[in-house]
Structure formats: structure tokens, C-alpha cells
Amino acid sequence: MDPVTSGIFVVIALLILMAIGTPIAFALGAIALGALFLDRGVGELVYFGETFFGHIASFGFVAIPMFILMGAAVASSPTGRDLYRSLDLWMGKLPGGLAISNIGACSIFAALSGSSPATSAAIGKLGIPEMRKRGYPDGVAAGCIAAGGTLGILIPPSVTMIVYGISTETSIGRLFIAGAIPGLMLAGLFMVWTLIACKMAGGYNTPSPVAEAAAQIKENVEGNLKALVRVLPFLLVVMGILFALYGGVATPSEAAGVGAFLCLGLAIVVYRMWQAGPINTIMRDALRESVMIMLIIATAEIFAFALSSLFITQTVAGAIADLEVNRWVLMGIINLFLLVAGFFLPPVAVIVMAAPILLPIILAANFDPYWFAVILTINLEIGLITPPVGLNLFIIKGIAPDIALRDILLGSLPYALCMVLAIIILCVFPEIVLWLPDLLMGPSTY
């Protein structure tokens, strides 16, 4: 069977397994094993264990469960509540200020947790009921949280950037720096659209009930300021981690380990989470997400190995490389591929399978790999708020089951267009990505 036909059958089989609800890791592993067995016979399966465990045995992957533990400590504590209250104090007076403050809270919480689902869940549980209570349309309330949650994979520290760095053998510290300004820019675009959407819907200018007594307002302000003080130690930990990475003081794994220990300690001390129950919850959530991500990475590597053994990846890469088109047309084709892949696969799986294939093509077309990492990540962010997978959409649906999925989707789509606009801006002005890494770490060697 020729590689093109094999590739078509593999894609169709993968989509069928995903359509019937098979977990992505098991779907990737089953398709890979089936393809290898049909093409090479039983003898080829002896490489399964070696490939499966060999890839995730990299020391760099230690950073992933450590950052996840750090995020779980933050997500399981009332940090999200305190962030929400603090930002509402400062931004609540703007038209649509509550929705804008939710995006701000998502941006900061994304830096603390590094997880899109955790960000959507933590901020959404507080923000969505409050926005609906104050009269915000369901679409605006759900959409701003779903979109704000996607910032978790772009604003450093980011698990997806770690996976990209290991898969492409690029500097993880430099990748973190590259994602900082684009992440803030994207948060700004989300806020601008939120302001426009609220203006179109009549504006929402009531940060607190009109009849609230002055004493109650003062009490809220004092409570919100205290909440901000409780959040500051966590922000300092994140800043310290980024400084250690950017300054070359520690490796990502070392920085992640220290960050996890400090955030866990802060959650216990600041929020007095002394009981065994909360700590067990933190460890359980961290273990569950770590195993899920590492299993996806391992099976995605098996899947990539199977595609390479069947000469599917070489055929696709060769076809793309042989396209005699302008490099920006080539980039448009790659973006379209990433966008479609993100509709069906989680970001980690797409990066493990696609990044090593696309990197030589990107370099041959004279694109910077760190700039491309940001473009790739934003593409994958779009997949988090678009069907059929759209993980953040289903998290929002779980938080607010009485909001129709159609309203959640329609409220999220304008934010997906904001991400497309961000990609266009970064293509026109790549310095937005490259300026800070070049300033702090010198010009890239690529």
C-alpha cells in the first residue's frame, strides 16, 4: 500500500475511534499498533516498549509533572477566587469591567497554573455565575472565560512549550520568553473584544449592586485588597522561576521542582490547607493530569514512529517542501494544517507528532523556530474553543450546564477570530515575539 493511501486509512481510523469516545492516548496507540502490525507483521511490535518508554525517559520531561503539581496547588486553593476579587476591584467600573477582569484573572492564573483547563475551571466557577447575576449575556460570560483559559498554554510557564522544546531540541527558557509578550497581546485583544461586545449589548457598568451601603463597599474593598496580598507570594514564585530560567540559574526541571514545592507550601500556609483532604486532592489532580499528558506524549511518539515507518511523514514533508510557492503561502498552508489538527487532537499530541516534521521545513523557509512555536501554540489555542474537541467549551458547559452549548460556542468564536488576528499581527511584526528573547539571551543561533 502506498504512503498516501496508508495515511488516509490511518486518519480515518483515528477519527472513527475519537468519534466513538476513545481517549486520545488509547486511540493513538491502537492505530499505531494496528498500522505497524498490518504493514510489518508481529516482529515490528517488539519496538513498542522501547519506543514508548524511551521517549518519555528524557530528563526534560520531569518539568511537566512538576509544573502540573505547581498548577494543581494553585488551582485547588482559593487563589482563583482572590484573583477574581482583586481584579474586580480595579476594573469593575469599566463598561463590561467584570468580564474584562475575568480575562485579566485568566491571564494571571494561566501564568500560575500553566494549564488551560485549570484556568477555565478555576476562574469560570466564580466569574460565570457573577456575570450572569449582573446581567451579562450568557455568550459573553461563557466566551470570555473559555478564551481566557486558552492563555494557559501560551503565557509562561507553559507545558506545551516544554514539549515543543524537547521535541525540537530548542531552548525551553527562550521559548518561555518568546511567549510572554504575545500572551499579553492576545489577552489585550480579548479585552478589547469583550469591551466591544459589552458595548453592543448595552454595556454593564455595575460592579456592585446600586443600593449597596457605603460600609459594605468599604468592607469589600478591604477584603479585595487582602485577597491581592494573598496572591502576591504565588506571583513572586512565578517571577522567580522565570528569572531562574532566563538567567540560566537553573534548568526547567530544577525550576519546576522548586516552584512546585514553594506553591504547595504557600497553598498550605497562606490558605491553611493543613488537612489531608485538600493535599490529597492536589496530589490526585496532579497525578491524573501528569499521567494523561505523559501517556499522550508516549503514544503520540509511537504514532509518529508508525507514520515514519510507513513513510507517511516523509511523503507529507516532501510534498510540502516541494511546493514551489512563496514562503508565506507555505506558512499559510502549515497554519491551516495546524488549525485542522487542533480541531481533533490535544495540543501536546499535535506538537509531539508535527513539530519535528515541520521544523526542517520552517528552517528551510528561513522562519525562526521560536517565532513558529508561538504561531503553533496560538493555532492550538483555537482548537481549545472550537468543536469537535473544544476542551474548554465542555469545561464551561460543566460549570454552567444551563447555558446552551450553542451559546457557549457562539460566544467563543469571536475570540477565535482574535487569535487569527494575533497570528496575522505576529506574521507582519515577528519582532513582537523575538525582541525580548534577543534582548535577554542574545540573537538566536538558528
ZAGU-973112 format. One record per residue (C-alpha): residue in three letters; x, y, z. Coordinates in nm, 3 decimals. Layout:
BEGIN
<r 'ala',<X,Y,Z>>
...
//
This chain:
BEGIN
<r 'met',<0.000,0.000,0.000>>
<r 'asp',<0.144,0.340,-0.097>>
<r 'pro',<0.209,0.600,0.178>>
<r 'val',<-0.074,0.832,0.070>>
<r 'thr',<-0.336,0.555,0.089>>
<r 'ser',<-0.194,0.435,0.419>>
<r 'gly',<-0.211,0.788,0.555>>
<r 'ile',<-0.576,0.826,0.453>>
<r 'phe',<-0.670,0.499,0.625>>
<r 'val',<-0.479,0.597,0.939>>
<r 'val',<-0.652,0.937,0.962>>
<r 'ile',<-0.998,0.786,0.902>>
<r 'ala',<-0.941,0.515,1.163>>
<r 'leu',<-0.820,0.774,1.416>>
<r 'leu',<-1.123,0.996,1.357>>
<r 'ile',<-1.359,0.698,1.398>>
<r 'leu',<-1.202,0.600,1.731>>
<r 'met',<-1.221,0.956,1.856>>
<r 'ala',<-1.580,0.990,1.737>>
<r 'ile',<-1.690,0.693,1.949>>
<r 'gly',<-1.528,0.843,2.257>>
<r 'thr',<-1.196,0.658,2.277>>
<r 'pro',<-0.943,0.854,2.489>>
<r 'ile',<-0.689,1.020,2.261>>
<r 'ala',<-0.390,0.833,2.407>>
<r 'phe',<-0.552,0.492,2.352>>
<r 'ala',<-0.670,0.594,2.006>>
<r 'leu',<-0.319,0.698,1.900>>
<r 'gly',<-0.163,0.384,2.049>>
<r 'ala',<-0.419,0.146,1.896>>
<r 'ile',<-0.391,0.298,1.548>>
<r 'ala',<-0.011,0.292,1.565>>
<r 'leu',<0.000,-0.072,1.673>>
<r 'gly',<-0.259,-0.172,1.414>>
<r 'ala',<-0.072,0.005,1.133>>
<r 'leu',<0.261,-0.149,1.229>>
<r 'phe',<0.109,-0.496,1.261>>
<r 'leu',<-0.067,-0.484,0.922>>
<r 'asp',<0.234,-0.341,0.741>>
<r 'arg',<0.528,-0.512,0.910>>
<r 'gly',<0.385,-0.809,1.098>>
<r 'val',<0.424,-0.918,1.459>>
<r 'gly',<0.802,-0.872,1.457>>
<r 'glu',<0.771,-0.495,1.433>>
<r 'leu',<0.581,-0.480,1.762>>
<r 'val',<0.897,-0.563,1.961>>
<r 'tyr',<0.992,-0.195,1.924>>
<r 'phe',<0.674,-0.081,2.101>>
<r 'gly',<0.808,-0.089,2.456>>
<r 'glu',<1.142,0.063,2.365>>
<r 'thr',<0.982,0.350,2.174>>
<r 'phe',<0.708,0.400,2.433>>
<r 'phe',<0.935,0.430,2.736>>
<r 'gly',<1.247,0.554,2.563>>
<r 'his',<1.096,0.886,2.457>>
<r 'ile',<0.944,0.984,2.791>>
<r 'ala',<1.262,0.882,2.976>>
<r 'ser',<1.411,1.220,2.886>>
<r 'phe',<1.512,1.419,3.194>>
<r 'gly',<1.350,1.728,3.046>>
<r 'phe',<1.005,1.574,3.088>>
<r 'val',<1.048,1.587,3.467>>
<r 'ala',<0.947,1.953,3.438>>
<r 'ile',<0.599,1.858,3.317>>
<r 'pro',<0.465,1.680,3.629>>
<r 'met',<0.639,1.939,3.848>>
<r 'phe',<0.471,2.232,3.671>>
<r 'ile',<0.143,2.040,3.681>>
<r 'leu',<0.182,1.989,4.058>>
<r 'met',<0.254,2.360,4.090>>
<r 'gly',<-0.063,2.437,3.894>>
<r 'ala',<-0.269,2.188,4.093>>
<r 'ala',<-0.160,2.352,4.419>>
<r 'val',<-0.276,2.688,4.286>>
<r 'ala',<-0.597,2.554,4.128>>
<r 'ser',<-0.704,2.364,4.439>>
<r 'ser',<-0.658,2.667,4.662>>
<r 'pro',<-0.877,2.981,4.671>>
<r 'thr',<-0.616,3.167,4.463>>
<r 'gly',<-0.855,3.197,4.169>>
<r 'arg',<-1.119,3.348,4.395>>
<r 'asp',<-0.873,3.602,4.532>>
<r 'leu',<-0.751,3.695,4.184>>
<r 'tyr',<-1.108,3.744,4.070>>
<r 'arg',<-1.196,3.965,4.367>>
<r 'ser',<-0.880,4.174,4.334>>
<r 'leu',<-0.918,4.249,3.965>>
<r 'asp',<-1.289,4.320,4.001>>
<r 'leu',<-1.192,4.592,4.249>>
<r 'trp',<-0.976,4.774,3.993>>
<r 'met',<-1.155,4.700,3.665>>
<r 'gly',<-1.515,4.663,3.772>>
<r 'lys',<-1.603,5.026,3.695>>
<r 'leu',<-1.535,4.988,3.323>>
<r 'pro',<-1.825,4.905,3.090>>
<r 'gly',<-1.806,4.529,3.084>>
<r 'gly',<-1.539,4.555,3.353>>
<r 'leu',<-1.636,4.233,3.525>>
<r 'ala',<-1.583,4.034,3.204>>
<r 'ile',<-1.254,4.217,3.139>>
<r 'ser',<-1.139,4.145,3.493>>
<r 'asn',<-1.214,3.777,3.434>>
<r 'ile',<-0.981,3.777,3.133>>
<r 'gly',<-0.716,3.950,3.344>>
<r 'ala',<-0.763,3.687,3.612>>
<r 'cys',<-0.731,3.415,3.349>>
<r 'ser',<-0.405,3.569,3.225>>
<r 'ile',<-0.250,3.574,3.570>>
<r 'phe',<-0.387,3.236,3.670>>
<r 'ala',<-0.251,3.094,3.342>>
<r 'ala',<0.097,3.203,3.450>>
<r 'leu',<0.042,3.041,3.790>>
<r 'ser',<-0.104,2.711,3.668>>
<r 'gly',<0.023,2.668,3.310>>
<r 'ser',<-0.298,2.479,3.232>>
<r 'ser',<-0.586,2.590,3.013>>
<r 'pro',<-0.847,2.355,3.167>>
<r 'ala',<-0.744,2.453,3.522>>
<r 'thr',<-0.765,2.823,3.433>>
<r 'ser',<-1.110,2.791,3.276>>
<r 'ala',<-1.241,2.587,3.569>>
<r 'ala',<-1.093,2.798,3.849>>
<r 'ile',<-1.196,3.139,3.715>>
<r 'gly',<-1.517,3.018,3.550>>
<r 'lys',<-1.664,2.874,3.869>>
<r 'leu',<-1.657,3.223,4.019>>
<r 'gly',<-1.685,3.452,3.719>>
<r 'ile',<-1.967,3.299,3.517>>
<r 'pro',<-2.233,3.296,3.794>>
<r 'glu',<-2.138,3.650,3.898>>
<r 'met',<-2.152,3.786,3.541>>
<r 'arg',<-2.489,3.624,3.479>>
<r 'lys',<-2.620,3.763,3.808>>
<r 'arg',<-2.522,4.113,3.696>>
<r 'gly',<-2.697,4.080,3.360>>
<r 'tyr',<-2.419,3.982,3.121>>
<r 'pro',<-2.537,3.775,2.821>>
<r 'asp',<-2.463,3.405,2.852>>
<r 'gly',<-2.244,3.411,2.540>>
<r 'val',<-2.021,3.690,2.674>>
<r 'ala',<-1.995,3.531,3.019>>
<r 'ala',<-1.903,3.188,2.881>>
<r 'gly',<-1.694,3.303,2.586>>
<r 'cys',<-1.456,3.531,2.777>>
<r 'ile',<-1.375,3.252,3.027>>
<r 'ala',<-1.333,2.984,2.759>>
<r 'ala',<-1.100,3.210,2.560>>
<r 'gly',<-0.913,3.342,2.864>>
<r 'gly',<-0.844,2.984,2.969>>
<r 'thr',<-0.656,2.916,2.645>>
<r 'leu',<-0.384,3.159,2.757>>
<r 'gly',<-0.260,2.882,2.987>>
<r 'ile',<-0.064,2.717,2.707>>
<r 'leu',<0.099,3.040,2.584>>
<r 'ile',<0.183,3.257,2.885>>
<r 'pro',<0.490,3.109,3.060>>
<r 'pro',<0.549,2.872,3.224>>
<r 'ser',<0.375,2.654,2.966>>
<r 'val',<0.369,2.275,2.947>>
<r 'thr',<0.322,2.284,2.569>>
<r 'met',<0.632,2.499,2.530>>
<r 'ile',<0.828,2.240,2.729>>
<r 'val',<0.704,1.964,2.497>>
<r 'tyr',<0.791,2.175,2.191>>
<r 'gly',<1.138,2.247,2.326>>
<r 'ile',<1.211,1.880,2.391>>
<r 'ser',<1.062,1.768,2.058>>
<r 'thr',<1.262,2.021,1.855>>
<r 'glu',<1.571,2.046,2.080>>
<r 'thr',<1.524,2.421,2.125>>
<r 'ser',<1.579,2.625,2.442>>
<r 'ile',<1.281,2.600,2.679>>
<r 'gly',<1.384,2.919,2.858>>
<r 'arg',<1.391,3.107,2.529>>
<r 'leu',<1.051,2.962,2.436>>
<r 'phe',<0.906,3.087,2.765>>
<r 'ile',<1.037,3.437,2.698>>
<r 'ala',<0.904,3.427,2.341>>
<r 'gly',<0.553,3.353,2.464>>
<r 'ala',<0.535,3.634,2.720>>
<r 'ile',<0.462,3.943,2.508>>
<r 'pro',<0.236,3.760,2.256>>
<r 'gly',<0.042,3.619,2.552>>
<r 'leu',<-0.015,3.967,2.692>>
<r 'met',<-0.101,4.097,2.346>>
<r 'leu',<-0.359,3.822,2.298>>
<r 'ala',<-0.508,3.896,2.641>>
<r 'gly',<-0.533,4.260,2.534>>
<r 'leu',<-0.717,4.164,2.213>>
<r 'phe',<-0.958,3.955,2.420>>
<r 'met',<-1.024,4.252,2.647>>
<r 'val',<-1.085,4.485,2.352>>
<r 'trp',<-1.339,4.248,2.201>>
<r 'thr',<-1.505,4.197,2.539>>
<r 'leu',<-1.541,4.574,2.575>>
<r 'ile',<-1.692,4.595,2.225>>
<r 'ala',<-1.929,4.303,2.289>>
<r 'cys',<-2.049,4.456,2.614>>
<r 'lys',<-2.098,4.796,2.448>>
<r 'met',<-2.301,4.631,2.172>>
<r 'ala',<-2.513,4.452,2.430>>
<r 'gly',<-2.584,4.772,2.621>>
<r 'gly',<-2.282,4.797,2.850>>
<r 'tyr',<-2.250,4.666,3.202>>
<r 'asn',<-2.147,4.934,3.444>>
<r 'thr',<-2.247,4.789,3.778>>
<r 'pro',<-1.952,4.643,3.967>>
<r 'ser',<-2.176,4.610,4.273>>
<r 'pro',<-2.550,4.644,4.341>>
<r 'val',<-2.664,5.008,4.325>>
<r 'ala',<-2.829,5.001,4.666>>
<r 'glu',<-2.525,4.866,4.844>>
<r 'ala',<-2.439,5.062,5.158>>
<r 'ala',<-2.114,5.258,5.180>>
<r 'ala',<-1.996,5.046,5.472>>
<r 'gln',<-2.041,4.730,5.264>>
<r 'ile',<-1.843,4.883,4.978>>
<r 'lys',<-1.557,4.966,5.216>>
<r 'glu',<-1.563,4.614,5.355>>
<r 'asn',<-1.546,4.470,5.001>>
<r 'val',<-1.253,4.693,4.910>>
<r 'glu',<-1.061,4.588,5.220>>
<r 'gly',<-1.139,4.223,5.154>>
<r 'asn',<-1.025,4.251,4.793>>
<r 'leu',<-0.701,4.419,4.893>>
<r 'lys',<-0.633,4.140,5.142>>
<r 'ala',<-0.707,3.889,4.866>>
<r 'leu',<-0.447,4.060,4.647>>
<r 'val',<-0.189,4.032,4.925>>
<r 'arg',<-0.255,3.657,4.949>>
<r 'val',<-0.196,3.616,4.575>>
<r 'leu',<0.130,3.812,4.563>>
<r 'pro',<0.353,3.530,4.702>>
<r 'phe',<0.239,3.299,4.422>>
<r 'leu',<0.316,3.567,4.163>>
<r 'leu',<0.661,3.612,4.315>>
<r 'val',<0.725,3.239,4.282>>
<r 'val',<0.637,3.251,3.911>>
<r 'met',<0.860,3.555,3.861>>
<r 'gly',<1.142,3.376,4.041>>
<r 'ile',<1.103,3.069,3.820>>
<r 'leu',<1.113,3.278,3.505>>
<r 'phe',<1.417,3.468,3.632>>
<r 'ala',<1.596,3.140,3.708>>
<r 'leu',<1.522,3.011,3.359>>
<r 'tyr',<1.606,3.332,3.175>>
<r 'gly',<1.920,3.391,3.375>>
<r 'gly',<2.048,3.038,3.327>>
<r 'val',<2.046,2.980,3.705>>
<r 'ala',<1.850,2.654,3.682>>
<r 'thr',<1.726,2.403,3.427>>
<r 'pro',<1.349,2.384,3.360>>
<r 'ser',<1.324,2.064,3.564>>
<r 'glu',<1.504,2.220,3.862>>
<r 'ala',<1.299,2.540,3.843>>
<r 'ala',<0.977,2.340,3.813>>
<r 'gly',<1.064,2.127,4.116>>
<r 'val',<1.138,2.430,4.333>>
<r 'gly',<0.824,2.607,4.204>>
<r 'ala',<0.605,2.305,4.284>>
<r 'phe',<0.747,2.280,4.636>>
<r 'leu',<0.702,2.652,4.705>>
<r 'cys',<0.348,2.673,4.562>>
<r 'leu',<0.243,2.366,4.758>>
<r 'gly',<0.392,2.517,5.072>>
<r 'leu',<0.225,2.852,5.009>>
<r 'ala',<-0.112,2.688,4.950>>
<r 'ile',<-0.079,2.510,5.285>>
<r 'val',<0.044,2.815,5.478>>
<r 'val',<-0.147,3.104,5.317>>
<r 'tyr',<-0.479,2.923,5.288>>
<r 'arg',<-0.427,2.693,5.587>>
<r 'met',<-0.483,2.377,5.389>>
<r 'trp',<-0.348,2.157,5.667>>
<r 'gln',<-0.598,1.874,5.637>>
<r 'ala',<-0.516,1.557,5.448>>
<r 'gly',<-0.820,1.602,5.219>>
<r 'pro',<-0.703,1.915,5.030>>
<r 'ile',<-0.348,1.782,4.998>>
<r 'asn',<-0.479,1.450,4.867>>
<r 'thr',<-0.689,1.644,4.614>>
<r 'ile',<-0.384,1.837,4.494>>
<r 'met',<-0.177,1.520,4.456>>
<r 'arg',<-0.462,1.332,4.290>>
<r 'asp',<-0.527,1.607,4.035>>
<r 'ala',<-0.156,1.647,3.961>>
<r 'leu',<-0.109,1.272,3.921>>
<r 'arg',<-0.413,1.236,3.696>>
<r 'glu',<-0.314,1.517,3.461>>
<r 'ser',<0.054,1.418,3.458>>
<r 'val',<-0.026,1.058,3.366>>
<r 'met',<-0.268,1.173,3.098>>
<r 'ile',<-0.016,1.409,2.937>>
<r 'met',<0.276,1.167,2.960>>
<r 'leu',<0.061,0.888,2.817>>
<r 'ile',<-0.039,1.113,2.526>>
<r 'ile',<0.327,1.203,2.468>>
<r 'ala',<0.432,0.838,2.472>>
<r 'thr',<0.155,0.714,2.243>>
<r 'ala',<0.197,1.013,2.013>>
<r 'glu',<0.561,0.914,1.978>>
<r 'ile',<0.451,0.558,1.888>>
<r 'phe',<0.206,0.707,1.639>>
<r 'ala',<0.480,0.924,1.489>>
<r 'phe',<0.709,0.619,1.471>>
<r 'ala',<0.438,0.425,1.288>>
<r 'leu',<0.382,0.710,1.041>>
<r 'ser',<0.755,0.730,0.980>>
<r 'ser',<0.784,0.352,0.935>>
<r 'leu',<0.506,0.366,0.675>>
<r 'phe',<0.684,0.662,0.505>>
<r 'ile',<0.375,0.876,0.556>>
<r 'thr',<0.554,1.162,0.731>>
<r 'gln',<0.836,1.164,0.478>>
<r 'thr',<0.586,1.177,0.194>>
<r 'val',<0.389,1.463,0.351>>
<r 'ala',<0.704,1.657,0.443>>
<r 'gly',<0.845,1.605,0.094>>
<r 'ala',<0.521,1.723,-0.067>>
<r 'ile',<0.521,2.038,0.146>>
<r 'ala',<0.891,2.104,0.084>>
<r 'asp',<0.847,2.056,-0.291>>
<r 'leu',<0.577,2.321,-0.312>>
<r 'glu',<0.725,2.597,-0.525>>
<r 'val',<0.538,2.877,-0.355>>
<r 'asn',<0.617,3.191,-0.162>>
<r 'arg',<0.728,3.115,0.194>>
<r 'trp',<0.426,3.299,0.335>>
<r 'val',<0.194,3.084,0.126>>
<r 'leu',<0.380,2.786,0.272>>
<r 'met',<0.326,2.928,0.620>>
<r 'gly',<-0.044,2.969,0.541>>
<r 'ile',<-0.067,2.602,0.443>>
<r 'ile',<0.112,2.497,0.762>>
<r 'asn',<-0.121,2.716,0.970>>
<r 'leu',<-0.423,2.558,0.805>>
<r 'phe',<-0.285,2.211,0.880>>
<r 'leu',<-0.223,2.303,1.246>>
<r 'leu',<-0.568,2.457,1.275>>
<r 'val',<-0.738,2.142,1.147>>
<r 'ala',<-0.517,1.919,1.363>>
<r 'gly',<-0.607,2.128,1.667>>
<r 'phe',<-0.977,2.068,1.600>>
<r 'phe',<-0.930,1.697,1.668>>
<r 'leu',<-0.616,1.649,1.879>>
<r 'pro',<-0.496,1.799,2.208>>
<r 'pro',<-0.204,2.045,2.184>>
<r 'val',<0.054,1.806,2.331>>
<r 'ala',<-0.025,1.533,2.075>>
<r 'val',<-0.006,1.778,1.783>>
<r 'ile',<0.330,1.914,1.898>>
<r 'val',<0.489,1.572,1.954>>
<r 'met',<0.380,1.448,1.612>>
<r 'ala',<0.405,1.761,1.397>>
<r 'ala',<0.686,1.979,1.539>>
<r 'pro',<0.980,1.750,1.446>>
<r 'ile',<0.838,1.715,1.093>>
<r 'leu',<0.769,2.083,1.040>>
<r 'leu',<1.089,2.221,1.196>>
<r 'pro',<1.320,2.143,0.898>>
<r 'ile',<1.062,2.293,0.661>>
<r 'ile',<1.035,2.604,0.877>>
<r 'leu',<1.412,2.646,0.892>>
<r 'ala',<1.447,2.590,0.516>>
<r 'ala',<1.192,2.867,0.459>>
<r 'asn',<1.401,3.097,0.682>>
<r 'phe',<1.148,3.122,0.968>>
<r 'asp',<1.262,3.143,1.329>>
<r 'pro',<1.170,2.828,1.528>>
<r 'tyr',<1.087,3.029,1.841>>
<r 'trp',<0.856,3.258,1.647>>
<r 'phe',<0.697,2.949,1.492>>
<r 'ala',<0.644,2.797,1.839>>
<r 'val',<0.423,3.093,1.930>>
<r 'ile',<0.232,3.073,1.600>>
<r 'leu',<0.181,2.699,1.652>>
<r 'thr',<0.062,2.749,2.009>>
<r 'ile',<-0.195,3.013,1.913>>
<r 'asn',<-0.326,2.780,1.643>>
<r 'leu',<-0.369,2.510,1.905>>
<r 'glu',<-0.541,2.759,2.136>>
<r 'ile',<-0.809,2.799,1.870>>
<r 'gly',<-0.870,2.425,1.885>>
<r 'leu',<-0.944,2.451,2.257>>
<r 'ile',<-1.255,2.663,2.191>>
<r 'thr',<-1.376,2.511,1.865>>
<r 'pro',<-1.559,2.181,1.804>>
<r 'pro',<-1.545,1.887,1.784>>
<r 'val',<-1.293,1.851,2.071>>
<r 'gly',<-1.301,2.205,2.214>>
<r 'leu',<-1.195,2.106,2.565>>
<r 'asn',<-1.260,2.448,2.718>>
<r 'leu',<-1.613,2.454,2.575>>
<r 'phe',<-1.703,2.139,2.763>>
<r 'ile',<-1.539,2.264,3.082>>
<r 'ile',<-1.760,2.576,3.064>>
<r 'lys',<-2.061,2.356,2.992>>
<r 'gly',<-1.981,2.155,3.305>>
<r 'ile',<-1.954,2.474,3.513>>
<r 'ala',<-2.280,2.623,3.377>>
<r 'pro',<-2.491,2.331,3.248>>
<r 'asp',<-2.795,2.554,3.197>>
<r 'ile',<-2.612,2.759,2.929>>
<r 'ala',<-2.674,2.604,2.587>>
<r 'leu',<-2.360,2.470,2.416>>
<r 'arg',<-2.462,2.675,2.113>>
<r 'asp',<-2.442,2.996,2.319>>
<r 'ile',<-2.103,2.896,2.458>>
<r 'leu',<-1.974,2.828,2.108>>
<r 'leu',<-2.113,3.150,1.959>>
<r 'gly',<-1.970,3.348,2.249>>
<r 'ser',<-1.627,3.189,2.197>>
<r 'leu',<-1.599,3.223,1.818>>
<r 'pro',<-1.517,3.599,1.819>>
<r 'tyr',<-1.224,3.520,2.047>>
<r 'ala',<-1.105,3.259,1.796>>
<r 'leu',<-1.106,3.538,1.537>>
<r 'cys',<-0.897,3.746,1.780>>
<r 'met',<-0.642,3.462,1.778>>
<r 'val',<-0.639,3.463,1.397>>
<r 'leu',<-0.579,3.838,1.410>>
<r 'ala',<-0.295,3.780,1.657>>
<r 'ile',<-0.133,3.531,1.417>>
<r 'ile',<-0.157,3.786,1.134>>
<r 'ile',<-0.005,4.059,1.354>>
<r 'leu',<0.283,3.831,1.456>>
<r 'cys',<0.346,3.741,1.092>>
<r 'val',<0.366,4.109,0.997>>
<r 'phe',<0.564,4.205,1.308>>
<r 'pro',<0.770,3.899,1.418>>
<r 'glu',<0.972,4.132,1.642>>
<r 'ile',<0.687,4.113,1.892>>
<r 'val',<0.798,3.755,1.958>>
<r 'leu',<1.172,3.787,1.903>>
<r 'trp',<1.259,4.121,2.064>>
<r 'leu',<1.253,4.011,2.428>>
<r 'pro',<1.438,3.677,2.379>>
<r 'asp',<1.706,3.852,2.174>>
<r 'leu',<1.736,4.125,2.437>>
<r 'leu',<1.771,3.888,2.732>>
<r 'met',<1.953,3.593,2.574>>
<r 'gly',<2.116,3.734,2.263>>
<r 'pro',<2.032,3.652,1.899>>
<r 'ser',<1.911,3.301,1.820>>
<r 'thr',<2.162,3.061,1.666>>
<r 'tyr',<1.904,2.942,1.410>>
//
